[in-house]
Amino acid sequence: MAVTTTATAGPPRSPGSRPTRAATRRARRSPYPSWFYLPSAVLYVVLFAVPTFASFYFSLTRWTLTDTEFIGLDNFIQFFREPMLVKGFVNTFVYGFLTSGLKVVIGLLLGILLTSQIVARGYLRSVIFFPVLVSTIGVGITFKVLLDPFDGLVNSALAAIGITGPGWLTDPAWALFSVALVDVWKGLGIATLIYIAGLVAIPQEYYEAARVDGAGGWWCFWSITLPLVRPATATVILLSLIGGLRSFDLIWAMTNGGPGFTSDVIGSVIYKQYQAGFYGLSTAGNVVLFVVVTAIIVPISFLLNRREVER
């Protein structure tokens, strides 16, 4: 005998009741959560937006602490006529791209090493990251002593094995590259840390499947590791380029832009103009630096992010 079961239905609902309640909730939603944005918005406006727009204005003036005279584009014209500016521009690009490239290559290799099964892996990670925690000025002064051509520890060690060391910071051919290598040493920890985070996020099943198919280590690196750490590579490139193009403190601590103008970058040129009392000229240099960094970073960021999305 068949048993018929009748389901008990609830009271009928009006077709428009649910949207109406949702609309009512949105209308009554408190603005309280939005208030948490206010402190950061105020800090951004006061510490970034206002000084940025003010610098654009003051770059068009001849100003002191007590007087301001509008002179149009004269500061920019004079800035680009400075003979050391051309050298500073070239050095800025060389320094920025050299340090960025070395951090990408060495950081990736160290990241692979420090994610493998090696002895004292945690200790080595700490050693690699330690220079990041040290003051940039302290690093500059320390290496200025170590790289002294006469009494420095580096040349003394080279002399002990029969090699005559160059004037690392006094030879125009070596000064900029010596500072760049110190910059790589100091900032390598960040690049390595980013690569470690990217490498440990790669599923190990990919490597296991590749080994089952007979793939070697180089094939796994080229076809699995390199493509899957692309986001980490993009981050390292952008951070390193921004830091390299805006570099000043390490160069100033080690060489003061010398010998002559051979290790000057845009940042040190701006600072020298400021020291000489040309405040409007140095402000124009800051605007030029801002435009240069933006013109380089924005297209590279767009290109890297677009390729990542396409994949």
ChimeraX commands (.cxc) that place a marker at each C-alpha (Angstrom):
marker #1 position 0.00,0.00,0.00 radius 0.5
marker #1 position 1.43,3.32,-1.05 radius 0.5
marker #1 position 1.80,6.02,1.54 radius 0.5
marker #1 position 1.34,9.59,0.40 radius 0.5
marker #1 position 3.36,12.22,2.28 radius 0.5
marker #1 position 2.30,15.82,2.11 radius 0.5
marker #1 position 5.00,18.45,2.80 radius 0.5
marker #1 position 3.95,21.29,5.00 radius 0.5
marker #1 position 4.75,24.56,3.32 radius 0.5
marker #1 position 5.32,27.78,5.16 radius 0.5
marker #1 position 3.33,30.92,4.67 radius 0.5
marker #1 position 3.54,32.34,1.13 radius 0.5
marker #1 position 6.23,34.95,0.53 radius 0.5
marker #1 position 5.74,38.09,-1.39 radius 0.5
marker #1 position 7.94,38.11,-4.53 radius 0.5
marker #1 position 9.36,41.51,-3.72 radius 0.5
marker #1 position 9.94,41.03,0.00 radius 0.5
marker #1 position 13.61,39.92,-0.12 radius 0.5
marker #1 position 14.95,42.77,-2.31 radius 0.5
marker #1 position 13.01,45.25,-0.22 radius 0.5
marker #1 position 14.63,44.04,3.02 radius 0.5
marker #1 position 18.09,44.10,1.40 radius 0.5
marker #1 position 17.52,47.61,0.18 radius 0.5
marker #1 position 16.37,48.63,3.63 radius 0.5
marker #1 position 19.49,47.16,5.23 radius 0.5
marker #1 position 21.72,49.03,2.77 radius 0.5
marker #1 position 19.86,52.24,3.45 radius 0.5
marker #1 position 20.26,51.82,7.20 radius 0.5
marker #1 position 23.91,50.69,7.06 radius 0.5
marker #1 position 26.04,52.71,9.44 radius 0.5
marker #1 position 28.93,54.78,8.05 radius 0.5
marker #1 position 30.96,53.77,11.12 radius 0.5
marker #1 position 33.30,51.28,9.32 radius 0.5
marker #1 position 34.28,53.97,6.83 radius 0.5
marker #1 position 35.62,56.13,9.64 radius 0.5
marker #1 position 38.61,53.81,9.98 radius 0.5
marker #1 position 39.84,55.06,6.61 radius 0.5
marker #1 position 40.05,58.63,7.84 radius 0.5
marker #1 position 43.39,58.46,9.76 radius 0.5
marker #1 position 45.27,56.89,6.85 radius 0.5
marker #1 position 43.57,59.26,4.39 radius 0.5
marker #1 position 44.61,62.29,6.45 radius 0.5
marker #1 position 48.19,61.03,6.71 radius 0.5
marker #1 position 48.32,60.37,2.97 radius 0.5
marker #1 position 47.05,63.85,2.13 radius 0.5
marker #1 position 49.29,65.66,4.64 radius 0.5
marker #1 position 52.49,63.67,4.12 radius 0.5
marker #1 position 52.28,62.82,0.42 radius 0.5
marker #1 position 49.65,64.65,-1.63 radius 0.5
marker #1 position 50.24,68.17,-0.28 radius 0.5
marker #1 position 54.10,68.02,-0.44 radius 0.5
marker #1 position 53.92,66.55,-3.94 radius 0.5
marker #1 position 51.73,69.31,-5.34 radius 0.5
marker #1 position 53.69,71.93,-3.40 radius 0.5
marker #1 position 56.95,70.68,-4.93 radius 0.5
marker #1 position 55.49,71.10,-8.43 radius 0.5
marker #1 position 54.67,74.70,-7.61 radius 0.5
marker #1 position 57.98,75.55,-5.91 radius 0.5
marker #1 position 59.91,74.01,-8.81 radius 0.5
marker #1 position 58.60,76.95,-10.88 radius 0.5
marker #1 position 59.89,79.52,-8.40 radius 0.5
marker #1 position 63.10,80.94,-6.99 radius 0.5
marker #1 position 62.43,80.58,-3.30 radius 0.5
marker #1 position 64.05,80.94,0.07 radius 0.5
marker #1 position 62.65,80.54,3.56 radius 0.5
marker #1 position 61.35,84.10,3.46 radius 0.5
marker #1 position 60.71,84.91,-0.21 radius 0.5
marker #1 position 59.23,83.32,-3.34 radius 0.5
marker #1 position 59.53,84.54,-6.93 radius 0.5
marker #1 position 57.74,82.82,-9.81 radius 0.5
marker #1 position 60.15,82.21,-12.72 radius 0.5
marker #1 position 58.36,79.58,-14.81 radius 0.5
marker #1 position 60.48,76.83,-16.35 radius 0.5
marker #1 position 63.84,78.55,-15.75 radius 0.5
marker #1 position 64.79,76.07,-13.02 radius 0.5
marker #1 position 64.27,73.12,-15.36 radius 0.5
marker #1 position 66.20,74.79,-18.16 radius 0.5
marker #1 position 69.12,75.52,-15.85 radius 0.5
marker #1 position 68.94,72.06,-14.31 radius 0.5
marker #1 position 69.32,70.37,-17.69 radius 0.5
marker #1 position 72.21,72.66,-18.56 radius 0.5
marker #1 position 74.22,71.48,-15.57 radius 0.5
marker #1 position 77.17,69.41,-16.88 radius 0.5
marker #1 position 77.00,66.94,-14.00 radius 0.5
marker #1 position 73.31,66.26,-14.63 radius 0.5
marker #1 position 73.98,64.19,-17.76 radius 0.5
marker #1 position 76.47,62.08,-15.83 radius 0.5
marker #1 position 73.99,61.79,-12.97 radius 0.5
marker #1 position 71.24,60.60,-15.31 radius 0.5
marker #1 position 73.46,57.94,-16.88 radius 0.5
marker #1 position 74.73,56.79,-13.49 radius 0.5
marker #1 position 71.16,56.59,-12.14 radius 0.5
marker #1 position 70.08,54.23,-14.91 radius 0.5
marker #1 position 73.26,52.13,-14.70 radius 0.5
marker #1 position 72.99,51.88,-10.92 radius 0.5
marker #1 position 69.25,51.12,-10.91 radius 0.5
marker #1 position 69.27,48.44,-13.60 radius 0.5
marker #1 position 72.54,46.85,-12.42 radius 0.5
marker #1 position 71.41,46.46,-8.81 radius 0.5
marker #1 position 67.95,45.30,-9.86 radius 0.5
marker #1 position 69.31,42.67,-12.24 radius 0.5
marker #1 position 71.78,41.29,-9.72 radius 0.5
marker #1 position 69.13,41.09,-6.99 radius 0.5
marker #1 position 66.81,39.16,-9.29 radius 0.5
marker #1 position 69.43,36.64,-10.40 radius 0.5
marker #1 position 71.23,36.12,-7.08 radius 0.5
marker #1 position 68.00,36.31,-5.06 radius 0.5
marker #1 position 66.42,33.55,-7.16 radius 0.5
marker #1 position 69.48,31.31,-6.85 radius 0.5
marker #1 position 69.66,31.84,-3.10 radius 0.5
marker #1 position 65.92,31.27,-2.79 radius 0.5
marker #1 position 66.26,27.90,-4.54 radius 0.5
marker #1 position 69.22,27.00,-2.33 radius 0.5
marker #1 position 67.48,28.01,0.90 radius 0.5
marker #1 position 64.31,26.07,0.08 radius 0.5
marker #1 position 66.24,22.86,-0.59 radius 0.5
marker #1 position 67.14,20.28,2.03 radius 0.5
marker #1 position 70.48,21.67,3.23 radius 0.5
marker #1 position 72.10,21.76,6.65 radius 0.5
marker #1 position 71.50,24.90,8.78 radius 0.5
marker #1 position 68.92,26.25,6.35 radius 0.5
marker #1 position 67.25,28.45,8.96 radius 0.5
marker #1 position 70.57,29.92,10.09 radius 0.5
marker #1 position 71.59,30.72,6.51 radius 0.5
marker #1 position 68.28,32.46,5.91 radius 0.5
marker #1 position 68.96,34.67,8.93 radius 0.5
marker #1 position 72.46,35.47,7.69 radius 0.5
marker #1 position 71.18,36.48,4.25 radius 0.5
marker #1 position 68.45,38.68,5.71 radius 0.5
marker #1 position 70.57,40.32,8.43 radius 0.5
marker #1 position 72.04,43.16,6.25 radius 0.5
marker #1 position 68.51,44.42,5.57 radius 0.5
marker #1 position 68.17,45.28,9.26 radius 0.5
marker #1 position 71.37,47.33,9.39 radius 0.5
marker #1 position 71.33,51.10,8.89 radius 0.5
marker #1 position 72.20,52.15,5.34 radius 0.5
marker #1 position 74.48,54.90,6.58 radius 0.5
marker #1 position 76.20,52.43,8.92 radius 0.5
marker #1 position 76.74,50.03,6.02 radius 0.5
marker #1 position 78.14,52.85,3.88 radius 0.5
marker #1 position 80.62,54.00,6.52 radius 0.5
marker #1 position 81.70,50.41,7.27 radius 0.5
marker #1 position 82.38,49.55,3.65 radius 0.5
marker #1 position 84.09,52.89,3.11 radius 0.5
marker #1 position 86.64,51.76,5.70 radius 0.5
marker #1 position 86.84,48.19,4.36 radius 0.5
marker #1 position 87.38,49.36,0.77 radius 0.5
marker #1 position 90.03,51.95,1.58 radius 0.5
marker #1 position 92.71,51.50,-1.12 radius 0.5
marker #1 position 95.62,51.73,1.35 radius 0.5
marker #1 position 94.54,50.43,4.74 radius 0.5
marker #1 position 91.27,48.70,3.91 radius 0.5
marker #1 position 90.76,45.07,4.88 radius 0.5
marker #1 position 89.74,44.06,1.35 radius 0.5
marker #1 position 92.92,45.27,-0.34 radius 0.5
marker #1 position 95.03,43.98,2.54 radius 0.5
marker #1 position 93.54,40.51,2.06 radius 0.5
marker #1 position 94.15,40.69,-1.69 radius 0.5
marker #1 position 97.73,41.81,-1.11 radius 0.5
marker #1 position 98.29,38.78,1.12 radius 0.5
marker #1 position 97.71,36.51,-1.89 radius 0.5
marker #1 position 99.69,38.65,-4.30 radius 0.5
marker #1 position 96.89,40.69,-5.88 radius 0.5
marker #1 position 96.98,44.48,-6.02 radius 0.5
marker #1 position 93.50,45.75,-5.29 radius 0.5
marker #1 position 92.13,48.78,-7.13 radius 0.5
marker #1 position 90.94,52.02,-5.59 radius 0.5
marker #1 position 87.42,50.78,-5.07 radius 0.5
marker #1 position 85.99,54.16,-4.14 radius 0.5
marker #1 position 88.71,56.49,-5.47 radius 0.5
marker #1 position 89.07,55.14,-9.02 radius 0.5
marker #1 position 86.42,56.64,-11.37 radius 0.5
marker #1 position 86.16,53.29,-13.16 radius 0.5
marker #1 position 85.29,51.41,-9.95 radius 0.5
marker #1 position 83.47,53.82,-7.64 radius 0.5
marker #1 position 79.90,53.45,-8.91 radius 0.5
marker #1 position 80.14,49.68,-9.34 radius 0.5
marker #1 position 81.62,49.25,-5.88 radius 0.5
marker #1 position 78.69,51.09,-4.31 radius 0.5
marker #1 position 76.27,49.07,-6.46 radius 0.5
marker #1 position 77.73,45.79,-5.18 radius 0.5
marker #1 position 77.37,46.97,-1.58 radius 0.5
marker #1 position 73.76,47.93,-2.35 radius 0.5
marker #1 position 73.13,44.42,-3.71 radius 0.5
marker #1 position 74.66,42.86,-0.60 radius 0.5
marker #1 position 72.46,44.95,1.66 radius 0.5
marker #1 position 69.18,44.51,-0.23 radius 0.5
marker #1 position 69.60,40.88,-1.25 radius 0.5
marker #1 position 67.75,39.63,1.83 radius 0.5
marker #1 position 64.44,41.15,0.74 radius 0.5
marker #1 position 64.73,39.67,-2.76 radius 0.5
marker #1 position 65.63,36.25,-1.36 radius 0.5
marker #1 position 62.74,36.36,1.11 radius 0.5
marker #1 position 60.25,37.18,-1.65 radius 0.5
marker #1 position 61.59,34.33,-3.78 radius 0.5
marker #1 position 61.42,31.90,-0.86 radius 0.5
marker #1 position 57.75,32.80,-0.39 radius 0.5
marker #1 position 57.10,32.24,-4.08 radius 0.5
marker #1 position 59.01,28.96,-4.23 radius 0.5
marker #1 position 57.34,27.33,-1.23 radius 0.5
marker #1 position 53.93,28.15,-2.77 radius 0.5
marker #1 position 54.64,25.96,-5.82 radius 0.5
marker #1 position 52.85,22.59,-5.42 radius 0.5
marker #1 position 55.36,19.76,-5.16 radius 0.5
marker #1 position 53.10,17.56,-7.31 radius 0.5
marker #1 position 54.37,19.39,-10.38 radius 0.5
marker #1 position 57.95,18.36,-9.68 radius 0.5
marker #1 position 56.95,14.79,-8.80 radius 0.5
marker #1 position 55.01,14.43,-12.05 radius 0.5
marker #1 position 57.93,15.86,-14.02 radius 0.5
marker #1 position 60.39,13.43,-12.43 radius 0.5
marker #1 position 58.07,10.51,-13.20 radius 0.5
marker #1 position 58.19,11.60,-16.84 radius 0.5
marker #1 position 61.99,11.61,-16.69 radius 0.5
marker #1 position 62.59,15.36,-16.49 radius 0.5
marker #1 position 65.91,16.58,-15.11 radius 0.5
marker #1 position 66.70,19.41,-12.74 radius 0.5
marker #1 position 67.32,22.00,-15.45 radius 0.5
marker #1 position 64.02,21.19,-17.20 radius 0.5
marker #1 position 62.14,21.49,-13.90 radius 0.5
marker #1 position 63.75,24.86,-13.25 radius 0.5
marker #1 position 63.07,26.23,-16.73 radius 0.5
marker #1 position 59.56,24.85,-17.22 radius 0.5
marker #1 position 58.13,24.82,-13.67 radius 0.5
marker #1 position 60.08,27.02,-11.25 radius 0.5
marker #1 position 60.78,30.01,-13.48 radius 0.5
marker #1 position 57.23,30.46,-14.81 radius 0.5
marker #1 position 55.57,29.94,-11.43 radius 0.5
marker #1 position 57.76,32.45,-9.59 radius 0.5
marker #1 position 56.89,35.18,-12.10 radius 0.5
marker #1 position 54.85,37.16,-9.51 radius 0.5
marker #1 position 57.83,37.11,-7.14 radius 0.5
marker #1 position 60.14,38.17,-9.96 radius 0.5
marker #1 position 57.86,41.07,-10.87 radius 0.5
marker #1 position 57.81,42.22,-7.23 radius 0.5
marker #1 position 61.59,42.05,-6.89 radius 0.5
marker #1 position 62.13,43.91,-10.16 radius 0.5
marker #1 position 59.78,46.74,-9.23 radius 0.5
marker #1 position 61.05,47.15,-5.66 radius 0.5
marker #1 position 64.69,46.99,-6.71 radius 0.5
marker #1 position 64.24,49.45,-9.58 radius 0.5
marker #1 position 62.39,51.95,-7.43 radius 0.5
marker #1 position 65.09,51.73,-4.76 radius 0.5
marker #1 position 67.93,51.88,-7.29 radius 0.5
marker #1 position 66.59,54.86,-9.24 radius 0.5
marker #1 position 65.94,56.78,-6.01 radius 0.5
marker #1 position 69.27,55.84,-4.43 radius 0.5
marker #1 position 71.14,58.50,-2.49 radius 0.5
marker #1 position 72.04,57.65,1.09 radius 0.5
marker #1 position 74.46,54.77,0.41 radius 0.5
marker #1 position 76.22,56.63,-2.41 radius 0.5
marker #1 position 76.55,59.76,-0.31 radius 0.5
marker #1 position 77.89,57.84,2.69 radius 0.5
marker #1 position 80.53,56.02,0.62 radius 0.5
marker #1 position 81.68,58.46,-2.10 radius 0.5
marker #1 position 79.78,61.78,-1.81 radius 0.5
marker #1 position 79.22,61.39,-5.54 radius 0.5
marker #1 position 82.96,61.33,-6.24 radius 0.5
marker #1 position 85.63,61.15,-7.29 radius 0.5
marker #1 position 84.52,64.24,-9.17 radius 0.5
marker #1 position 81.05,63.52,-10.51 radius 0.5
marker #1 position 81.76,59.93,-11.51 radius 0.5
marker #1 position 79.42,58.28,-9.00 radius 0.5
marker #1 position 76.82,61.04,-8.85 radius 0.5
marker #1 position 73.17,60.05,-9.34 radius 0.5
marker #1 position 70.16,62.33,-9.64 radius 0.5
marker #1 position 69.60,62.20,-5.88 radius 0.5
marker #1 position 73.13,63.39,-5.06 radius 0.5
marker #1 position 72.98,66.10,-7.74 radius 0.5
marker #1 position 69.77,67.40,-6.16 radius 0.5
marker #1 position 71.37,67.39,-2.71 radius 0.5
marker #1 position 74.42,69.30,-3.94 radius 0.5
marker #1 position 72.18,71.97,-5.44 radius 0.5
marker #1 position 70.33,72.22,-2.14 radius 0.5
marker #1 position 73.61,72.55,-0.22 radius 0.5
marker #1 position 74.62,75.41,-2.51 radius 0.5
marker #1 position 71.41,77.29,-1.65 radius 0.5
marker #1 position 69.62,76.76,-4.97 radius 0.5
marker #1 position 66.37,75.61,-3.40 radius 0.5
marker #1 position 64.17,76.12,-6.45 radius 0.5
marker #1 position 66.70,74.32,-8.63 radius 0.5
marker #1 position 66.88,71.37,-6.26 radius 0.5
marker #1 position 63.06,71.23,-6.10 radius 0.5
marker #1 position 62.99,71.08,-9.90 radius 0.5
marker #1 position 65.43,68.19,-9.68 radius 0.5
marker #1 position 63.05,66.40,-7.32 radius 0.5
marker #1 position 60.26,66.81,-9.86 radius 0.5
marker #1 position 62.53,65.46,-12.61 radius 0.5
marker #1 position 63.39,62.45,-10.44 radius 0.5
marker #1 position 59.70,61.83,-9.72 radius 0.5
marker #1 position 58.85,61.95,-13.44 radius 0.5
marker #1 position 61.77,59.70,-14.40 radius 0.5
marker #1 position 60.92,57.04,-11.81 radius 0.5
marker #1 position 57.24,57.14,-12.76 radius 0.5
marker #1 position 57.98,56.98,-16.49 radius 0.5
marker #1 position 60.10,53.84,-15.98 radius 0.5
marker #1 position 58.17,52.00,-13.27 radius 0.5
marker #1 position 54.61,52.41,-14.57 radius 0.5
marker #1 position 55.21,50.81,-18.01 radius 0.5
marker #1 position 57.31,48.00,-16.52 radius 0.5
marker #1 position 54.64,47.32,-13.88 radius 0.5
marker #1 position 51.92,47.29,-16.55 radius 0.5
marker #1 position 53.94,44.95,-18.76 radius 0.5
marker #1 position 54.76,42.50,-15.98 radius 0.5
marker #1 position 51.21,42.42,-14.63 radius 0.5
marker #1 position 49.71,42.01,-18.10 radius 0.5
marker #1 position 51.93,39.04,-18.87 radius 0.5
marker #1 position 51.01,37.50,-15.53 radius 0.5
marker #1 position 47.28,37.87,-16.27 radius 0.5
marker #1 position 47.69,36.46,-19.77 radius 0.5
marker #1 position 49.28,33.34,-18.38 radius 0.5
marker link #1:1,2 radius 0.2
marker link #1:2,3 radius 0.2
marker link #1:3,4 radius 0.2
marker link #1:4,5 radius 0.2
marker link #1:5,6 radius 0.2
marker link #1:6,7 radius 0.2
marker link #1:7,8 radius 0.2
marker link #1:8,9 radius 0.2
marker link #1:9,10 radius 0.2
marker link #1:10,11 radius 0.2
marker link #1:11,12 radius 0.2
marker link #1:12,13 radius 0.2
marker link #1:13,14 radius 0.2
marker link #1:14,15 radius 0.2
marker link #1:15,16 radius 0.2
marker link #1:16,17 radius 0.2
marker link #1:17,18 radius 0.2
marker link #1:18,19 radius 0.2
marker link #1:19,20 radius 0.2
marker link #1:20,21 radius 0.2
marker link #1:21,22 radius 0.2
marker link #1:22,23 radius 0.2
marker link #1:23,24 radius 0.2
marker link #1:24,25 radius 0.2
marker link #1:25,26 radius 0.2
marker link #1:26,27 radius 0.2
marker link #1:27,28 radius 0.2
marker link #1:28,29 radius 0.2
marker link #1:29,30 radius 0.2
marker link #1:30,31 radius 0.2
marker link #1:31,32 radius 0.2
marker link #1:32,33 radius 0.2
marker link #1:33,34 radius 0.2
marker link #1:34,35 radius 0.2
marker link #1:35,36 radius 0.2
marker link #1:36,37 radius 0.2
marker link #1:37,38 radius 0.2
marker link #1:38,39 radius 0.2
marker link #1:39,40 radius 0.2
marker link #1:40,41 radius 0.2
marker link #1:41,42 radius 0.2
marker link #1:42,43 radius 0.2
marker link #1:43,44 radius 0.2
marker link #1:44,45 radius 0.2
marker link #1:45,46 radius 0.2
marker link #1:46,47 radius 0.2
marker link #1:47,48 radius 0.2
marker link #1:48,49 radius 0.2
marker link #1:49,50 radius 0.2
marker link #1:50,51 radius 0.2
marker link #1:51,52 radius 0.2
marker link #1:52,53 radius 0.2
marker link #1:53,54 radius 0.2
marker link #1:54,55 radius 0.2
marker link #1:55,56 radius 0.2
marker link #1:56,57 radius 0.2
marker link #1:57,58 radius 0.2
marker link #1:58,59 radius 0.2
marker link #1:59,60 radius 0.2
marker link #1:60,61 radius 0.2
marker link #1:61,62 radius 0.2
marker link #1:62,63 radius 0.2
marker link #1:63,64 radius 0.2
marker link #1:64,65 radius 0.2
marker link #1:65,66 radius 0.2
marker link #1:66,67 radius 0.2
marker link #1:67,68 radius 0.2
marker link #1:68,69 radius 0.2
marker link #1:69,70 radius 0.2
marker link #1:70,71 radius 0.2
marker link #1:71,72 radius 0.2
marker link #1:72,73 radius 0.2
marker link #1:73,74 radius 0.2
marker link #1:74,75 radius 0.2
marker link #1:75,76 radius 0.2
marker link #1:76,77 radius 0.2
marker link #1:77,78 radius 0.2
marker link #1:78,79 radius 0.2
marker link #1:79,80 radius 0.2
marker link #1:80,81 radius 0.2
marker link #1:81,82 radius 0.2
marker link #1:82,83 radius 0.2
marker link #1:83,84 radius 0.2
marker link #1:84,85 radius 0.2
marker link #1:85,86 radius 0.2
marker link #1:86,87 radius 0.2
marker link #1:87,88 radius 0.2
marker link #1:88,89 radius 0.2
marker link #1:89,90 radius 0.2
marker link #1:90,91 radius 0.2
marker link #1:91,92 radius 0.2
marker link #1:92,93 radius 0.2
marker link #1:93,94 radius 0.2
marker link #1:94,95 radius 0.2
marker link #1:95,96 radius 0.2
marker link #1:96,97 radius 0.2
marker link #1:97,98 radius 0.2
marker link #1:98,99 radius 0.2
marker link #1:99,100 radius 0.2
marker link #1:100,101 radius 0.2
marker link #1:101,102 radius 0.2
marker link #1:102,103 radius 0.2
marker link #1:103,104 radius 0.2
marker link #1:104,105 radius 0.2
marker link #1:105,106 radius 0.2
marker link #1:106,107 radius 0.2
marker link #1:107,108 radius 0.2
marker link #1:108,109 radius 0.2
marker link #1:109,110 radius 0.2
marker link #1:110,111 radius 0.2
marker link #1:111,112 radius 0.2
marker link #1:112,113 radius 0.2
marker link #1:113,114 radius 0.2
marker link #1:114,115 radius 0.2
marker link #1:115,116 radius 0.2
marker link #1:116,117 radius 0.2
marker link #1:117,118 radius 0.2
marker link #1:118,119 radius 0.2
marker link #1:119,120 radius 0.2
marker link #1:120,121 radius 0.2
marker link #1:121,122 radius 0.2
marker link #1:122,123 radius 0.2
marker link #1:123,124 radius 0.2
marker link #1:124,125 radius 0.2
marker link #1:125,126 radius 0.2
marker link #1:126,127 radius 0.2
marker link #1:127,128 radius 0.2
marker link #1:128,129 radius 0.2
marker link #1:129,130 radius 0.2
marker link #1:130,131 radius 0.2
marker link #1:131,132 radius 0.2
marker link #1:132,133 radius 0.2
marker link #1:133,134 radius 0.2
marker link #1:134,135 radius 0.2
marker link #1:135,136 radius 0.2
marker link #1:136,137 radius 0.2
marker link #1:137,138 radius 0.2
marker link #1:138,139 radius 0.2
marker link #1:139,140 radius 0.2
marker link #1:140,141 radius 0.2
marker link #1:141,142 radius 0.2
marker link #1:142,143 radius 0.2
marker link #1:143,144 radius 0.2
marker link #1:144,145 radius 0.2
marker link #1:145,146 radius 0.2
marker link #1:146,147 radius 0.2
marker link #1:147,148 radius 0.2
marker link #1:148,149 radius 0.2
marker link #1:149,150 radius 0.2
marker link #1:150,151 radius 0.2
marker link #1:151,152 radius 0.2
marker link #1:152,153 radius 0.2
marker link #1:153,154 radius 0.2
marker link #1:154,155 radius 0.2
marker link #1:155,156 radius 0.2
marker link #1:156,157 radius 0.2
marker link #1:157,158 radius 0.2
marker link #1:158,159 radius 0.2
marker link #1:159,160 radius 0.2
marker link #1:160,161 radius 0.2
marker link #1:161,162 radius 0.2
marker link #1:162,163 radius 0.2
marker link #1:163,164 radius 0.2
marker link #1:164,165 radius 0.2
marker link #1:165,166 radius 0.2
marker link #1:166,167 radius 0.2
marker link #1:167,168 radius 0.2
marker link #1:168,169 radius 0.2
marker link #1:169,170 radius 0.2
marker link #1:170,171 radius 0.2
marker link #1:171,172 radius 0.2
marker link #1:172,173 radius 0.2
marker link #1:173,174 radius 0.2
marker link #1:174,175 radius 0.2
marker link #1:175,176 radius 0.2
marker link #1:176,177 radius 0.2
marker link #1:177,178 radius 0.2
marker link #1:178,179 radius 0.2
marker link #1:179,180 radius 0.2
marker link #1:180,181 radius 0.2
marker link #1:181,182 radius 0.2
marker link #1:182,183 radius 0.2
marker link #1:183,184 radius 0.2
marker link #1:184,185 radius 0.2
marker link #1:185,186 radius 0.2
marker link #1:186,187 radius 0.2
marker link #1:187,188 radius 0.2
marker link #1:188,189 radius 0.2
marker link #1:189,190 radius 0.2
marker link #1:190,191 radius 0.2
marker link #1:191,192 radius 0.2
marker link #1:192,193 radius 0.2
marker link #1:193,194 radius 0.2
marker link #1:194,195 radius 0.2
marker link #1:195,196 radius 0.2
marker link #1:196,197 radius 0.2
marker link #1:197,198 radius 0.2
marker link #1:198,199 radius 0.2
marker link #1:199,200 radius 0.2
marker link #1:200,201 radius 0.2
marker link #1:201,202 radius 0.2
marker link #1:202,203 radius 0.2
marker link #1:203,204 radius 0.2
marker link #1:204,205 radius 0.2
marker link #1:205,206 radius 0.2
marker link #1:206,207 radius 0.2
marker link #1:207,208 radius 0.2
marker link #1:208,209 radius 0.2
marker link #1:209,210 radius 0.2
marker link #1:210,211 radius 0.2
marker link #1:211,212 radius 0.2
marker link #1:212,213 radius 0.2
marker link #1:213,214 radius 0.2
marker link #1:214,215 radius 0.2
marker link #1:215,216 radius 0.2
marker link #1:216,217 radius 0.2
marker link #1:217,218 radius 0.2
marker link #1:218,219 radius 0.2
marker link #1:219,220 radius 0.2
marker link #1:220,221 radius 0.2
marker link #1:221,222 radius 0.2
marker link #1:222,223 radius 0.2
marker link #1:223,224 radius 0.2
marker link #1:224,225 radius 0.2
marker link #1:225,226 radius 0.2
marker link #1:226,227 radius 0.2
marker link #1:227,228 radius 0.2
marker link #1:228,229 radius 0.2
marker link #1:229,230 radius 0.2
marker link #1:230,231 radius 0.2
marker link #1:231,232 radius 0.2
marker link #1:232,233 radius 0.2
marker link #1:233,234 radius 0.2
marker link #1:234,235 radius 0.2
marker link #1:235,236 radius 0.2
marker link #1:236,237 radius 0.2
marker link #1:237,238 radius 0.2
marker link #1:238,239 radius 0.2
marker link #1:239,240 radius 0.2
marker link #1:240,241 radius 0.2
marker link #1:241,242 radius 0.2
marker link #1:242,243 radius 0.2
marker link #1:243,244 radius 0.2
marker link #1:244,245 radius 0.2
marker link #1:245,246 radius 0.2
marker link #1:246,247 radius 0.2
marker link #1:247,248 radius 0.2
marker link #1:248,249 radius 0.2
marker link #1:249,250 radius 0.2
marker link #1:250,251 radius 0.2
marker link #1:251,252 radius 0.2
marker link #1:252,253 radius 0.2
marker link #1:253,254 radius 0.2
marker link #1:254,255 radius 0.2
marker link #1:255,256 radius 0.2
marker link #1:256,257 radius 0.2
marker link #1:257,258 radius 0.2
marker link #1:258,259 radius 0.2
marker link #1:259,260 radius 0.2
marker link #1:260,261 radius 0.2
marker link #1:261,262 radius 0.2
marker link #1:262,263 radius 0.2
marker link #1:263,264 radius 0.2
marker link #1:264,265 radius 0.2
marker link #1:265,266 radius 0.2
marker link #1:266,267 radius 0.2
marker link #1:267,268 radius 0.2
marker link #1:268,269 radius 0.2
marker link #1:269,270 radius 0.2
marker link #1:270,271 radius 0.2
marker link #1:271,272 radius 0.2
marker link #1:272,273 radius 0.2
marker link #1:273,274 radius 0.2
marker link #1:274,275 radius 0.2
marker link #1:275,276 radius 0.2
marker link #1:276,277 radius 0.2
marker link #1:277,278 radius 0.2
marker link #1:278,279 radius 0.2
marker link #1:279,280 radius 0.2
marker link #1:280,281 radius 0.2
marker link #1:281,282 radius 0.2
marker link #1:282,283 radius 0.2
marker link #1:283,284 radius 0.2
marker link #1:284,285 radius 0.2
marker link #1:285,286 radius 0.2
marker link #1:286,287 radius 0.2
marker link #1:287,288 radius 0.2
marker link #1:288,289 radius 0.2
marker link #1:289,290 radius 0.2
marker link #1:290,291 radius 0.2
marker link #1:291,292 radius 0.2
marker link #1:292,293 radius 0.2
marker link #1:293,294 radius 0.2
marker link #1:294,295 radius 0.2
marker link #1:295,296 radius 0.2
marker link #1:296,297 radius 0.2
marker link #1:297,298 radius 0.2
marker link #1:298,299 radius 0.2
marker link #1:299,300 radius 0.2
marker link #1:300,301 radius 0.2
marker link #1:301,302 radius 0.2
marker link #1:302,303 radius 0.2
marker link #1:303,304 radius 0.2
marker link #1:304,305 radius 0.2
marker link #1:305,306 radius 0.2
marker link #1:306,307 radius 0.2
marker link #1:307,308 radius 0.2
marker link #1:308,309 radius 0.2
marker link #1:309,310 radius 0.2
marker link #1:310,311 radius 0.2
view
